[in-house]
Amino acid sequence: MTNFVFQNETKIIFGKGTEKDVGKELIAHSAKKVLFHYGGGSIKRTGLYDTVVKSLKDAGVEYVELGGVKPNPRLSLVHEGIKRCRDEGVDFILAVGGGSVIDSAKAIAAGVPYEGDVWDFYDNKGVIKDAMPLATILTLPAAGSETSPATVITNMHGGESGDEQIKRGTGSGLLRPRFSILNPELTFTLPKYQTAAGITDMMAHIMERYFTQERHVDLTDHLCEGAMKSIIKNAERVMEDPKDYDARAEIMWAGTIAHNDILGTGRSEDWGTHMIEHELSAIYDITHGAGLAIIFPAWIRYNFNEYPEKIMQFFHRIFDVEAEFDKPEYMLNEGIRRLKEFYKSIGMPTSLKDEGIEDDRFEEMAEKCVVFGPVGNFKKMHKEDVIEVYKLAKE
């Protein structure tokens, strides 16, 4: 194993009705005035909005609202949030929603104490040295942002011309939430498509760590495999019965474990697939999880010869492909078939054709993907490599 430091200070409050205590928890973290940050109208339709407001008022916590977060969260709303926090004297941020809301909140948290434009952090022009404290109430298990140090934002007016759609990420331990409330009941009303996209996203977070060149990582191999097998098993149950609390709980906790860094200890992580997908969702605004379902099988096929034993092990242990290691081509083709069948079974696309995406912007996306250099660690992916992955993802 490689040397590593593991530290995750996010307090997890898990279970039924836990969102009702958010006010008390904020007081315990010395919050006096919070930015209540959320997405569209779903938290109002489900009653979660009223629950949060009551909890804040009962605890004597002042709050300022900022809704309107969209999937692939926008830089423009982040700028608005930064200004609101400064103008209103906010000292804490509460993000109520899924990964997009939490990522937006993290960007605001980093931007408030920073004198320059927060986009500097995403454009490799600055390092996060300070940030406001934040907490989350998770409503969509997917991104794992509720305990991670990472944030991804879309700039709709990026590039030198100011008319490019650019999606980039950054991160800092300062952006880990102080606490995160996870109540599986809050996911009962999620549309099946959002549930499936979240499942695909958390699977991808594990796969980005699983596909490593380190040879002696048996413990984390099995931890990754156990998490993935549990996700696949409970994905079927959730699709059949969206109000199956036990299945929802398994999925919600798996999404956190997938991205709280424990599964990557002692091994180099890849993240090439995420970088390749970011360009896809930046331009076509497709759901991140759906984009990953399209890109990952193509990435696996393209990189198979880099470490075929690892990929064959993945297909054997996760998708029960027969252990015919002397027939690598068979295991690769059958494994990809079964991976795609899993995605299809939960309603995810598996090709660019499924989303009506043509090949006319492959070169543009590849150039943006490697703007700071090659991506990934399993194999260093240059522009021409990224283009080939897009080609393999066509059908």
One Martini backbone bead per residue (centre of mass of N, CA, C, O) as a GRO file, in nm:
protein
  395
    1MET     BB    1   0.100   0.034   0.015
    2THR     BB    2   0.045   0.348   0.038
    3ASN     BB    3   0.075   0.626   0.176
    4PHE     BB    4  -0.139   0.772   0.444
    5VAL     BB    5  -0.409   1.008   0.520
    6PHE     BB    6  -0.680   0.989   0.757
    7GLN     BB    7  -0.952   1.245   0.755
    8ASN     BB    8  -1.289   1.264   0.908
    9GLU     BB    9  -1.506   1.520   1.064
   10THR     BB   10  -1.782   1.429   0.997
   11LYS     BB   11  -2.092   1.431   1.131
   12ILE     BB   12  -2.320   1.163   1.167
   13ILE     BB   13  -2.686   1.175   1.126
   14PHE     BB   14  -2.881   0.881   1.150
   15GLY     BB   15  -3.224   0.870   1.057
   16LYS     BB   16  -3.522   0.903   1.187
   17GLY     BB   17  -3.605   1.245   1.225
   18THR     BB   18  -3.321   1.412   1.233
   19GLU     BB   19  -3.402   1.693   1.100
   20LYS     BB   20  -3.542   1.818   1.366
   21ASP     BB   21  -3.230   1.883   1.497
   22VAL     BB   22  -3.075   2.110   1.342
   23GLY     BB   23  -3.086   2.353   1.533
   24LYS     BB   24  -2.932   2.229   1.773
   25GLU     BB   25  -2.676   2.164   1.609
   26LEU     BB   26  -2.606   2.455   1.531
   27ILE     BB   27  -2.572   2.560   1.817
   28ALA     BB   28  -2.338   2.360   1.887
   29HIS     BB   29  -2.179   2.525   1.633
   30SER     BB   30  -2.231   2.844   1.675
   31ALA     BB   31  -2.480   2.927   1.522
   32LYS     BB   32  -2.669   3.230   1.423
   33LYS     BB   33  -2.645   3.269   1.094
   34VAL     BB   34  -2.799   3.127   0.808
   35LEU     BB   35  -2.769   2.965   0.502
   36PHE     BB   36  -3.049   2.856   0.322
   37HIS     BB   37  -2.979   2.594   0.100
   38TYR     BB   38  -3.142   2.518  -0.219
   39GLY     BB   39  -3.342   2.426  -0.470
   40GLY     BB   40  -3.632   2.364  -0.540
   41GLY     BB   41  -3.967   2.243  -0.454
   42SER     BB   42  -3.938   1.965  -0.301
   43ILE     BB   43  -3.909   2.055   0.005
   44LYS     BB   44  -4.202   2.174   0.004
   45ARG     BB   45  -4.374   1.929  -0.086
   46THR     BB   46  -4.261   1.735   0.160
   47GLY     BB   47  -4.200   1.937   0.429
   48LEU     BB   48  -3.897   2.003   0.493
   49TYR     BB   49  -3.895   2.305   0.506
   50ASP     BB   50  -4.078   2.334   0.759
   51THR     BB   51  -3.900   2.169   0.947
   52VAL     BB   52  -3.650   2.349   0.935
   53VAL     BB   53  -3.773   2.618   1.018
   54LYS     BB   54  -3.874   2.525   1.294
   55SER     BB   55  -3.598   2.441   1.407
   56LEU     BB   56  -3.467   2.717   1.385
   57LYS     BB   57  -3.671   2.879   1.557
   58ASP     BB   58  -3.659   2.704   1.818
   59ALA     BB   59  -3.333   2.770   1.838
   60GLY     BB   60  -3.272   3.075   1.739
   61VAL     BB   61  -3.209   3.072   1.426
   62GLU     BB   62  -3.107   3.250   1.184
   63TYR     BB   63  -3.218   3.322   0.835
   64VAL     BB   64  -3.119   3.278   0.487
   65GLU     BB   65  -3.235   3.251   0.164
   66LEU     BB   66  -3.126   3.005  -0.110
   67GLY     BB   67  -3.240   2.913  -0.401
   68GLY     BB   68  -3.204   2.740  -0.730
   69VAL     BB   69  -3.062   2.485  -0.761
   70LYS     BB   70  -2.897   2.303  -1.008
   71PRO     BB   71  -2.799   2.089  -1.201
   72ASN     BB   72  -2.507   2.168  -1.238
   73PRO     BB   73  -2.400   2.403  -1.074
   74ARG     BB   74  -2.392   2.754  -1.065
   75LEU     BB   75  -2.192   3.030  -1.047
   76SER     BB   76  -2.402   3.258  -1.026
   77LEU     BB   77  -2.525   3.157  -0.751
   78VAL     BB   78  -2.268   3.171  -0.590
   79HIS     BB   79  -2.231   3.475  -0.610
   80GLU     BB   80  -2.496   3.538  -0.465
   81GLY     BB   81  -2.425   3.392  -0.198
   82ILE     BB   82  -2.179   3.556  -0.120
   83LYS     BB   83  -2.323   3.829  -0.102
   84ARG     BB   84  -2.536   3.749   0.107
   85CYS     BB   85  -2.344   3.675   0.337
   86ARG     BB   86  -2.207   3.950   0.360
   87ASP     BB   87  -2.463   4.135   0.391
   88GLU     BB   88  -2.599   3.942   0.640
   89GLY     BB   89  -2.393   3.798   0.838
   90VAL     BB   90  -2.310   3.514   0.784
   91ASP     BB   91  -2.178   3.201   0.969
   92PHE     BB   92  -2.354   2.975   0.813
   93ILE     BB   93  -2.420   2.669   0.624
   94LEU     BB   94  -2.726   2.522   0.487
   95ALA     BB   95  -2.765   2.220   0.314
   96VAL     BB   96  -3.063   2.121   0.122
   97GLY     BB   97  -2.990   1.817  -0.045
   98GLY     BB   98  -2.784   1.743  -0.283
   99GLY     BB   99  -2.488   1.767  -0.444
  100SER     BB  100  -2.545   2.041  -0.576
  101VAL     BB  101  -2.606   2.201  -0.319
  102ILE     BB  102  -2.343   2.132  -0.168
  103ASP     BB  103  -2.145   2.240  -0.379
  104SER     BB  104  -2.251   2.528  -0.371
  105ALA     BB  105  -2.196   2.575  -0.068
  106LYS     BB  106  -1.889   2.534  -0.085
  107ALA     BB  107  -1.832   2.768  -0.274
  108ILE     BB  108  -1.937   2.983  -0.086
  109ALA     BB  109  -1.751   2.918   0.155
  110ALA     BB  110  -1.488   2.989  -0.011
  111GLY     BB  111  -1.574   3.286  -0.117
  112VAL     BB  112  -1.626   3.480   0.124
  113PRO     BB  113  -1.304   3.510   0.228
  114TYR     BB  114  -1.244   3.586  -0.067
  115GLU     BB  115  -1.118   3.842  -0.279
  116GLY     BB  116  -1.173   3.692  -0.518
  117ASP     BB  117  -1.266   3.465  -0.747
  118VAL     BB  118  -1.390   3.152  -0.694
  119TRP     BB  119  -1.300   3.035  -0.977
  120ASP     BB  120  -0.997   3.011  -0.917
  121PHE     BB  121  -1.015   2.726  -0.782
  122TYR     BB  122  -1.117   2.587  -1.063
  123ASP     BB  123  -0.863   2.737  -1.238
  124ASN     BB  124  -0.583   2.712  -1.087
  125LYS     BB  125  -0.548   3.023  -0.920
  126GLY     BB  126  -0.611   2.887  -0.634
  127VAL     BB  127  -0.619   2.847  -0.269
  128ILE     BB  128  -0.775   2.711  -0.005
  129LYS     BB  129  -0.758   2.887   0.330
  130ASP     BB  130  -1.072   2.943   0.362
  131ALA     BB  131  -1.393   2.882   0.542
  132MET     BB  132  -1.704   2.826   0.589
  133PRO     BB  133  -1.926   2.676   0.767
  134LEU     BB  134  -2.099   2.352   0.722
  135ALA     BB  135  -2.414   2.185   0.645
  136THR     BB  136  -2.634   1.886   0.610
  137ILE     BB  137  -2.928   1.773   0.422
  138LEU     BB  138  -2.998   1.476   0.281
  139THR     BB  139  -3.192   1.380  -0.037
  140LEU     BB  140  -2.946   1.258  -0.236
  141PRO     BB  141  -2.794   0.977  -0.309
  142ALA     BB  142  -2.443   1.013  -0.460
  143ALA     BB  143  -2.183   1.221  -0.430
  144GLY     BB  144  -2.077   1.245  -0.117
  145SER     BB  145  -2.068   1.556  -0.015
  146GLU     BB  146  -2.137   1.519   0.299
  147THR     BB  147  -1.797   1.429   0.345
  148SER     BB  148  -1.647   1.578   0.140
  149PRO     BB  149  -1.396   1.809  -0.016
  150ALA     BB  150  -1.575   1.840  -0.269
  151THR     BB  151  -1.635   2.045  -0.577
  152VAL     BB  152  -1.880   2.120  -0.841
  153ILE     BB  153  -1.881   2.356  -1.120
  154THR     BB  154  -2.068   2.568  -1.348
  155ASN     BB  155  -1.957   2.766  -1.623
  156MET     BB  156  -2.148   2.944  -1.862
  157HIS     BB  157  -1.893   3.182  -1.889
  158GLY     BB  158  -1.632   3.067  -2.013
  159GLY     BB  159  -1.346   3.148  -2.107
  160GLU     BB  160  -1.227   3.391  -2.315
  161SER     BB  161  -1.516   3.443  -2.455
  162GLY     BB  162  -1.765   3.375  -2.240
  163ASP     BB  163  -1.922   3.100  -2.400
  164GLU     BB  164  -1.838   2.866  -2.212
  165GLN     BB  165  -1.893   2.538  -2.087
  166ILE     BB  166  -1.765   2.482  -1.753
  167LYS     BB  167  -1.655   2.191  -1.566
  168ARG     BB  168  -1.537   2.201  -1.221
  169GLY     BB  169  -1.302   2.113  -0.968
  170THR     BB  170  -1.255   2.109  -0.607
  171GLY     BB  171  -1.059   2.122  -0.286
  172SER     BB  172  -1.100   2.083   0.083
  173GLY     BB  173  -1.101   2.023   0.418
  174LEU     BB  174  -1.271   2.291   0.474
  175LEU     BB  175  -1.539   2.156   0.314
  176ARG     BB  176  -1.621   1.986   0.529
  177PRO     BB  177  -1.871   1.906   0.697
  178ARG     BB  178  -1.961   1.919   1.027
  179PHE     BB  179  -2.252   1.809   0.942
  180SER     BB  180  -2.477   1.521   0.867
  181ILE     BB  181  -2.807   1.451   0.758
  182LEU     BB  182  -2.953   1.106   0.748
  183ASN     BB  183  -3.271   1.034   0.599
  184PRO     BB  184  -3.422   0.790   0.419
  185GLU     BB  185  -3.716   0.913   0.405
  186LEU     BB  186  -3.629   1.159   0.211
  187THR     BB  187  -3.619   0.940  -0.051
  188PHE     BB  188  -3.908   0.828  -0.125
  189THR     BB  189  -3.983   1.071  -0.357
  190LEU     BB  190  -3.796   0.991  -0.559
  191PRO     BB  191  -3.722   0.958  -0.860
  192LYS     BB  192  -3.601   0.697  -1.035
  193TYR     BB  193  -3.386   0.848  -1.197
  194GLN     BB  194  -3.240   0.980  -0.956
  195THR     BB  195  -3.176   0.723  -0.808
  196ALA     BB  196  -3.008   0.593  -1.038
  197ALA     BB  197  -2.797   0.817  -1.071
  198GLY     BB  198  -2.692   0.789  -0.782
  199ILE     BB  199  -2.600   0.496  -0.801
  200THR     BB  200  -2.397   0.542  -1.031
  201ASP     BB  201  -2.219   0.745  -0.886
  202MET     BB  202  -2.129   0.568  -0.642
  203MET     BB  203  -2.008   0.347  -0.811
  204ALA     BB  204  -1.793   0.529  -0.946
  205HIS     BB  205  -1.641   0.608  -0.687
  206ILE     BB  206  -1.539   0.321  -0.645
  207MET     BB  207  -1.409   0.262  -0.924
  208GLU     BB  208  -1.195   0.490  -0.907
  209ARG     BB  209  -1.051   0.319  -0.673
  210TYR     BB  210  -1.029   0.026  -0.777
  211PHE     BB  211  -0.872   0.138  -1.027
  212THR     BB  212  -0.550   0.024  -0.975
  213GLN     BB  213  -0.188  -0.031  -0.960
  214GLU     BB  214  -0.201  -0.154  -0.700
  215ARG     BB  215  -0.130  -0.482  -0.561
  216HIS     BB  216  -0.155  -0.441  -0.220
  217VAL     BB  217  -0.518  -0.417  -0.171
  218ASP     BB  218  -0.718  -0.623  -0.032
  219LEU     BB  219  -0.896  -0.476   0.169
  220THR     BB  220  -1.009  -0.247  -0.024
  221ASP     BB  221  -1.120  -0.433  -0.230
  222HIS     BB  222  -1.339  -0.563  -0.040
  223LEU     BB  223  -1.478  -0.304   0.040
  224CYS     BB  224  -1.564  -0.224  -0.243
  225GLU     BB  225  -1.718  -0.483  -0.314
  226GLY     BB  226  -1.926  -0.473  -0.085
  227ALA     BB  227  -2.052  -0.203  -0.165
  228MET     BB  228  -2.136  -0.279  -0.456
  229LYS     BB  229  -2.313  -0.526  -0.391
  230SER     BB  230  -2.514  -0.369  -0.215
  231ILE     BB  231  -2.612  -0.170  -0.426
  232ILE     BB  232  -2.721  -0.372  -0.633
  233LYS     BB  233  -2.922  -0.516  -0.449
  234ASN     BB  234  -3.080  -0.244  -0.351
  235ALA     BB  235  -3.163  -0.130  -0.622
  236GLU     BB  236  -3.385  -0.335  -0.684
  237ARG     BB  237  -3.561  -0.273  -0.432
  238VAL     BB  238  -3.607   0.032  -0.486
  239MET     BB  239  -3.745   0.001  -0.763
  240GLU     BB  240  -3.987  -0.167  -0.647
  241ASP     BB  241  -3.958   0.002  -0.349
  242PRO     BB  242  -3.927   0.331  -0.254
  243LYS     BB  243  -4.028   0.255   0.072
  244ASP     BB  244  -3.771   0.093   0.146
  245TYR     BB  245  -3.593   0.156   0.413
  246ASP     BB  246  -3.358  -0.046   0.413
  247ALA     BB  247  -3.263   0.011   0.123
  248ARG     BB  248  -3.226   0.316   0.155
  249ALA     BB  249  -3.014   0.297   0.379
  250GLU     BB  250  -2.799   0.146   0.222
  251ILE     BB  251  -2.767   0.354  -0.004
  252MET     BB  252  -2.700   0.605   0.165
  253TRP     BB  253  -2.445   0.491   0.307
  254ALA     BB  254  -2.290   0.410   0.052
  255GLY     BB  255  -2.256   0.698  -0.063
  256THR     BB  256  -2.070   0.787   0.166
  257ILE     BB  257  -1.851   0.563   0.162
  258ALA     BB  258  -1.766   0.612  -0.141
  259HIS     BB  259  -1.669   0.944  -0.046
  260ASN     BB  260  -1.484   0.944   0.247
  261ASP     BB  261  -1.185   0.784   0.166
  262ILE     BB  262  -1.157   0.486   0.279
  263LEU     BB  263  -1.139   0.327  -0.009
  264GLY     BB  264  -0.847   0.490  -0.085
  265THR     BB  265  -0.657   0.363   0.100
  266GLY     BB  266  -0.336   0.287  -0.027
  267ARG     BB  267  -0.437   0.415  -0.309
  268SER     BB  268  -0.460   0.501  -0.627
  269GLU     BB  269  -0.654   0.717  -0.799
  270ASP     BB  270  -0.820   0.822  -1.080
  271TRP     BB  271  -1.073   1.019  -1.236
  272GLY     BB  272  -1.102   1.017  -1.551
  273THR     BB  273  -1.406   0.969  -1.595
  274HIS     BB  274  -1.505   1.228  -1.462
  275MET     BB  275  -1.361   1.425  -1.651
  276ILE     BB  276  -1.499   1.324  -1.909
  277GLU     BB  277  -1.794   1.376  -1.812
  278HIS     BB  278  -1.794   1.680  -1.748
  279GLU     BB  279  -1.798   1.766  -2.050
  280LEU     BB  280  -2.070   1.645  -2.114
  281SER     BB  281  -2.250   1.799  -1.893
  282ALA     BB  282  -2.166   2.088  -1.970
  283ILE     BB  283  -2.289   2.084  -2.266
  284TYR     BB  284  -2.563   1.881  -2.225
  285ASP     BB  285  -2.686   1.864  -1.929
  286ILE     BB  286  -2.650   1.597  -1.802
  287THR     BB  287  -2.661   1.365  -1.586
  288HIS     BB  288  -2.397   1.249  -1.421
  289GLY     BB  289  -2.477   0.948  -1.387
  290ALA     BB  290  -2.548   0.904  -1.685
  291GLY     BB  291  -2.266   0.971  -1.796
  292LEU     BB  292  -2.117   0.740  -1.645
  293ALA     BB  293  -2.273   0.504  -1.782
  294ILE     BB  294  -2.142   0.572  -2.058
  295ILE     BB  295  -1.823   0.594  -1.993
  296PHE     BB  296  -1.717   0.347  -1.827
  297PRO     BB  297  -1.724   0.113  -2.034
  298ALA     BB  298  -1.528   0.257  -2.229
  299TRP     BB  299  -1.290   0.287  -2.036
  300ILE     BB  300  -1.245  -0.011  -1.981
  301ARG     BB  301  -1.189  -0.100  -2.270
  302TYR     BB  302  -0.947   0.095  -2.326
  303ASN     BB  303  -0.785  -0.007  -2.035
  304PHE     BB  304  -0.746  -0.315  -2.011
  305ASN     BB  305  -0.422  -0.353  -2.078
  306GLU     BB  306  -0.306  -0.217  -1.815
  307TYR     BB  307  -0.493  -0.432  -1.609
  308PRO     BB  308  -0.659  -0.711  -1.657
  309GLU     BB  309  -0.681  -0.850  -1.378
  310LYS     BB  310  -0.850  -0.630  -1.241
  311ILE     BB  311  -1.094  -0.632  -1.433
  312MET     BB  312  -1.159  -0.932  -1.405
  313GLN     BB  313  -1.204  -0.926  -1.103
  314PHE     BB  314  -1.443  -0.733  -1.111
  315PHE     BB  315  -1.634  -0.911  -1.288
  316HIS     BB  316  -1.628  -1.161  -1.102
  317ARG     BB  317  -1.708  -1.029  -0.815
  318ILE     BB  318  -1.959  -0.844  -0.914
  319PHE     BB  319  -2.081  -1.018  -1.196
  320ASP     BB  320  -2.008  -1.333  -1.214
  321VAL     BB  321  -1.787  -1.394  -1.396
  322GLU     BB  322  -1.621  -1.624  -1.519
  323ALA     BB  323  -1.296  -1.764  -1.422
  324GLU     BB  324  -1.145  -1.697  -1.732
  325PHE     BB  325  -0.825  -1.583  -1.741
  326ASP     BB  326  -0.751  -1.720  -2.033
  327LYS     BB  327  -1.015  -1.523  -2.133
  328PRO     BB  328  -1.014  -1.195  -2.157
  329GLU     BB  329  -1.218  -1.124  -2.383
  330TYR     BB  330  -1.459  -1.255  -2.255
  331MET     BB  331  -1.459  -1.104  -1.980
  332LEU     BB  332  -1.488  -0.824  -2.099
  333ASN     BB  333  -1.752  -0.855  -2.267
  334GLU     BB  334  -1.928  -0.975  -2.041
  335GLY     BB  335  -1.884  -0.753  -1.831
  336ILE     BB  336  -1.998  -0.517  -1.996
  337ARG     BB  337  -2.273  -0.637  -2.040
  338ARG     BB  338  -2.349  -0.651  -1.732
  339LEU     BB  339  -2.310  -0.356  -1.665
  340LYS     BB  340  -2.520  -0.249  -1.868
  341GLU     BB  341  -2.758  -0.411  -1.756
  342PHE     BB  342  -2.767  -0.270  -1.491
  343TYR     BB  343  -2.819   0.013  -1.591
  344LYS     BB  344  -3.079  -0.058  -1.747
  345SER     BB  345  -3.245  -0.174  -1.499
  346ILE     BB  346  -3.243   0.149  -1.380
  347GLY     BB  347  -3.256   0.357  -1.642
  348MET     BB  348  -2.986   0.381  -1.792
  349PRO     BB  349  -2.763   0.487  -1.999
  350THR     BB  350  -2.496   0.342  -2.247
  351SER     BB  351  -2.504   0.582  -2.465
  352LEU     BB  352  -2.495   0.851  -2.671
  353LYS     BB  353  -2.738   0.762  -2.840
  354ASP     BB  354  -2.947   0.761  -2.606
  355GLU     BB  355  -2.899   1.101  -2.592
  356GLY     BB  356  -2.839   1.227  -2.881
  357ILE     BB  357  -2.520   1.224  -2.920
  358GLU     BB  358  -2.280   1.344  -3.104
  359ASP     BB  359  -1.937   1.375  -3.268
  360ASP     BB  360  -1.877   1.705  -3.305
  361ARG     BB  361  -1.733   1.750  -2.980
  362PHE     BB  362  -1.488   1.575  -2.896
  363GLU     BB  363  -1.241   1.763  -2.921
  364GLU     BB  364  -1.338   1.982  -2.732
  365MET     BB  365  -1.371   1.805  -2.478
  366ALA     BB  366  -1.079   1.696  -2.468
  367GLU     BB  367  -0.935   1.968  -2.434
  368LYS     BB  368  -1.074   2.042  -2.164
  369CYS     BB  369  -0.997   1.790  -1.999
  370VAL     BB  370  -0.659   1.856  -2.057
  371VAL     BB  371  -0.579   2.156  -1.973
  372PHE     BB  372  -0.390   2.045  -1.707
  373GLY     BB  373  -0.362   1.766  -1.828
  374PRO     BB  374  -0.358   1.460  -1.771
  375VAL     BB  375  -0.585   1.199  -1.689
  376GLY     BB  376  -0.536   0.998  -1.446
  377ASN     BB  377  -0.374   0.669  -1.326
  378PHE     BB  378  -0.414   0.400  -1.462
  379LYS     BB  379  -0.414   0.609  -1.707
  380LYS     BB  380  -0.278   0.845  -1.896
  381MET     BB  381  -0.494   1.090  -2.035
  382HIS     BB  382  -0.513   1.211  -2.339
  383LYS     BB  383  -0.670   1.351  -2.589
  384GLU     BB  384  -0.675   1.092  -2.770
  385ASP     BB  385  -0.794   0.909  -2.549
  386VAL     BB  386  -1.060   1.060  -2.499
  387ILE     BB  387  -1.171   1.032  -2.783
  388GLU     BB  388  -1.185   0.719  -2.781
  389VAL     BB  389  -1.393   0.700  -2.556
  390TYR     BB  390  -1.617   0.849  -2.702
  391LYS     BB  391  -1.633   0.649  -2.935
  392LEU     BB  392  -1.704   0.394  -2.755
  393ALA     BB  393  -1.977   0.554  -2.646
  394LYS     BB  394  -2.180   0.571  -2.887
  395GLU     BB  395  -2.301   0.232  -2.856
   0.00000   0.00000   0.00000
